[in-house]
Each structure stands twice: as structure tokens, then as C-alpha cells.
Amino acid sequence: MANLNRVRTLNGVAVVGGPGVEVVLDGPLNALDLQDMLNELRNAGAEAIALNGLRLLVDSAFDVGQGGELRVGGQVVRRPYRLQAIGDPQTMEAALLRRGGLLSLLERSYPALSVEVVQRDRLVLDPSRTPVTLQYAELVR
């Protein structure tokens, strides 16, 4: 059962909770900036991530819609961008705030960008609204 719960957590189909960080970005970011931010959190050890309440999965990618809006998994996301990441808060905060890191690069690129990073004792992330579907893989017994 523990393995099943782990798979459900990693696939974003279960509500998860734990310590982590909340990052609020308010500024004219583009899809690549948000994708870099997602990757930065993953590289810093995030085990589960949500953006503006949308659970992000291993295959989540940002793109731009026909009207110029930012989307992830087909869902439009608007600023301020609130990323919540469950993992070791100290490690993630240190990775995000390091000199020469992604946030410092974004702040230099976008002078009007507002950035807030806060450690949280407990975050709760809802499951993904996008069902995981497999086209080719099937269970082998």
C-alpha cells in the first residue's frame, strides 16, 4: 500500500501535505521563465508542486495560448504566480535565493518583478485536475 500511495503522490492524484516553500512572482514573466522556475524547484528537491492551485506533474509544461495568455496543461494561469512546493524548506529557499540563481536573474531581467519566498511549516496541495492517461503502456503481469 505504501508503494501505491507513493505512486499516487508522484502522479498528482492524491492530496498531499508537508513542509515547503511558497514563491509569489508578480511581473511580466513568460512561459520559459515559469518552466525554469518549475525546474529550479524540482532540482532543489520539491516532491510536489502547485501553481495558483493547479497541481504540476512530471510532464507539466508551460505554453502560450492564441490570445497570448500563459497556460499549463491547457489551463490559463495569471499573475501573481503562486508556486507552492513541498520539500525541505531550508534547502529550497537556499537554492532559490542563492546569488546568481534563477530568481536573481529574473529580478535583473524584469526590474518591475515582485518576488517573495516564504518557508511554510505545512502546505496542502490538491490533486491534479488533469487525468493521467497512457496511450501505449499497459500493465504486464
PyMOL commands that set and color helices and strands:
alter all, ss='L'
color gray80, all
select helices_A, chain A and resi 2-10+31-43+89-97+102-109
alter helices_A, ss='H'
color red, helices_A
select strands_A, chain A and resi 16-26+48-51+54-56+62-64+70-72+75-77+81-86+114-125
alter strands_A, ss='S'
color yellow, strands_A
deselect
rebuild
show_as cartoon
